[in-house]
């Protein structure tokens, strides 16, 4: 057990290419939490130069070393930075009691991460929302479990995770994750998400889906009644490459941020389009999709 004087952190791990989107979420967190009791931290193996406004806002940078992951780690088609998030809690353990990890393709719409950082996890090292696609399309049979012949176990989406540092260290999460990457390469279908689920085998505390609302057209009207906190654009289509798939207000959030803080990043966004009236056929389709999904 480490010192109780440690603080909590909202931690994001990214590479240089993803920094604008990471800073967009951090800027939102600053807006929603002016009296925050946690540190906003960005970690990377790249030597990122945070803009002056970010440093003035209290956003901290943690440089991860190239040797923090084994040089021969078989990451396959995934970006190496994806796997640094399993190492970051170890490195920051002396400073932070808990880390709330949201991915860079998450947009904040409300809530207080500071309160979430203090919920009970029992003896679990991680709290996360259930993986939507597993329960919706695969009937609870996650491929990561079926390939090695494991039973249908609960599976979580790792793009928003609450990590309890002491339990994470006690469970030797980093060492066990590295072992899985080396020995069970065929089961790693979703990068660190597959790895963490294989290690924990269904043992995690469950977060409400409002903290990881996986945006799709399956529940187009649900958010009119459900108070979404973190909206996760979990498909291959992102706001910066296909804004029309999700709605103009989301793209405008990124565009406004870039215009005010990072003008060079405007070139990363897909071209904006003026609002248009929703065709009656599309409205009917969305209503029927919503009713079936219920």
N, C-alpha and C positions, 0 to 999 in steps of 0.2 A: 504494500500500500504506500503510495507516494503522498507527499505533503498535501494537506487539505487547503493550503493557501493558493492552490492552482486555480486559474480562471477557466472559463469555457471559451470555445472558439467556434465561429462559422468558418469552415476550412474549404477552400477550393484548390484543386490541383489541375494545372493546365500546362500547355506548351505555348510558345510565342504566338503561334497562329490562332489560338483560341482566346488569347488575352482580352480582346475587345468584348467578347460575349461574357467572359468571366467578370470583367469590370462592370458591365451593364447590370448584372445581378447584384454585385456588391453595392453599386450605387443605389439600387432599389432598397436593399437592406438598410443602408444608411438613412434613406428617406422614411421608411416605416418604423425604424428603431432609433430615434434621436437620443434616447436616454438608455442606450444599450448597456448591458452588463457583461458583454462578451467581446472578444477581439475578432475582427474580420481579418483572415489570413489567406494569402495566396501562396501556394507552394509550387515550385517548378524546378526541373533540372536545367532549364534555360536560365541564363542570367538576365532576367526581365527587369527593365527599367520602368517602374511604375510612374505614371504621370504625377506632376506636382500636386494636382487637386486630390488625387487618391491618397498620397502621403499625408496631405493636410487633413484629410477626412479620417485619418487613423488606420487606414488599410496597411497591414504589415506584409512583408515579403519574407518567405523562408526558402533559401536556396538548397535544393537537394543535390547530392553528389551523383555523378555519373556512375560511381561504383555502388550506389545504394541498392541497385538491382544487379543480379548476376549478369555479366556481359554476354553470356551464351543463353540467356533466357529465351525460350522459343515463344515469342509473342504472336507469331503467325501474322494474320492480316490486320491486327489491332495496333493502334498507336501506342508506343512504349509508355507515354505519359499516363495512359489509362491505368497501368499497374503500379504507378508510384503512389496512388492513393492508399494501397494496402500497407505501404511503408511509412507514410507520413504520421499516423498516430503513434508509432514507436518513437520517431524522432522528436515529437513534440510532447511526449509524455510528462516530462519534468515541468512543463509550463501549463498544460491544459488537462483538466479533469475529464472533460468531455469535448467531442468535436461533432458539430453538425455539418455533414457533407452534402451540399447540393451540386449537381453537375452544371456545366456551363450552358446546356440547352434547357435551363429552367428559368421561368419568368415568375416573379413574385407579385401576388395580387392582394396580399393582406396578411394579418396575423402577426405574432411576435415570436420569432425564433428563440428569444431569451427564455420564454416560458416553456417552449418545447424542450430546451436543453436541460430542464429540471424535472422532466417526467420520470416515473419509475420504470426501470428496465428489468427488475429482478436480478438474476445472476447472468443475464444475457449480455454478450459483448456488443451486440448490434440491435437496433430497432429500425424497422423499415416497413414500407407498405407492401402488401402482397403483389406479386407480378401479375398484371392484368391479363396478358396474353395466355399465360399458363392456365388460369382458371376459366378464361372465356373460350379459348379455342382448343386447348389440349386436355381439357377435363381433369386438370390437376396433375397430369403426368408430364413433368418437366423433362425435356430430353437429357439434361445433365444427370438425372436420376435413372431414367429408363435405359440409357446406353450401358451403364455398368451393372444394370440389374437391380437397382435399389427400388424400394417401394415408392408409392406416390406420397412424397413428403411436401410440407408447405415450402413455398419458394417465394423469395422477395425480389423486388426491383432495387438495384443498388445505386440508382442515380440520385436518391435522397436517403442518406443513412445517418442515424444518430449513434455515435460510437462511445462506449464507456471505456475509458483508457485502461483502468486497472484490470477489468475483465478481458479486454483485448490482449493485454500482455500476458495475463494468466493463461489464456487459451493458446498462446503462441501462434496467433493468427498469421503473422507474416511468414514464419518458417513453414507452417502447414500449407499456406497458399502457394509458396514457391515449390514445395514438394508436389502439389497437385498439378501445377503448370508443367513440371518436368515429367511426371508419371502418367497423367491422365489427359494428355493433349487432345485426344479425340472428343472429350466431353466439354471442352472450353468453346462454347458457341457464342457466348456473350461476354467475352473478356472477363473482367474482375467479378462481374455478377455471377457467372458460372462458377468461378473459383471459390468465392465466398460461400455460395450455397452448397457446394460439394463439401466444403470443410465443416460447415455448421449443421448440415443435414436436417433442416427444418427447425432448428433451435434458435429462434430470434423473437424479440418483442415486436408486436404488430403496431405500426403507426396507422392513423386514419388516412384513407386515400386523399383527403384534402391537402395533405402535405406532399403528395406526389401524384397529382391528378394527370394521368396520362392521356393527353389530348388525342382524340380521334373523333370520327363521325358516328361512333356507336351510341353515344349519349349526348346528342347535340343540344338538348335543352336542360340537362340535369343541373348545370351550373347556375341556372336561374334560381334554384332553391338551395343549392349546396354551396357553402362559403369556401371556395377554393383558396388555398394559401399559396402553394407552389404549383404552377402549371408546367408540366413536363412535356416537351415536344419530342416524343420518344421514337418517332419513325425516322426514316432516312430523309424525309422532307423537313427542313428546318425553316424558321422564319426568314433566314437570310438567303435561302435558295428557292423557296416556294411560298411566298407570303400569302398568295391567293388561297392556298389550301386551308388556311387557318383563320383568316380575317384581318382586315387592314389595321385594326387598332393595335394588334400585337406587333406588326411590322413598324408601326409609327412609334411605338415605345423605343425600339432599337434606333430608328432613324433620328428621333429627337435627342436621344443620348449621344449619338455620334456627332450630330450637328453642334451640340453644346460642349462636348468633351474630347472627342476623337474624330475630327473631320476626315482624316485619311481612311478611317474604317468604313465610311459611307460606301466606298467602292465594293465592299464585301456583301452588301445587301442586294437582293434581287430588285429589279426596277419596280417602283411603286405604281399602283393603278388607282384611279379615282373610285370612290364607292359606287356600287351599282345595286339596283333593286333586285332582291332575291326572286328568281323566277318561281312561279307558282308550282311548277313541276318539282323543282328542287325542294321547296318548302314541304310539299306533300311527302316526298321521299324521306326527308329528315324526320318528319313526324312519325311515319311508319317505322323507320329505323329505331327511333327512340322508344316507341311502344313495344316493339319486339324485344329490345334489349332489356326492358324492365322485367 
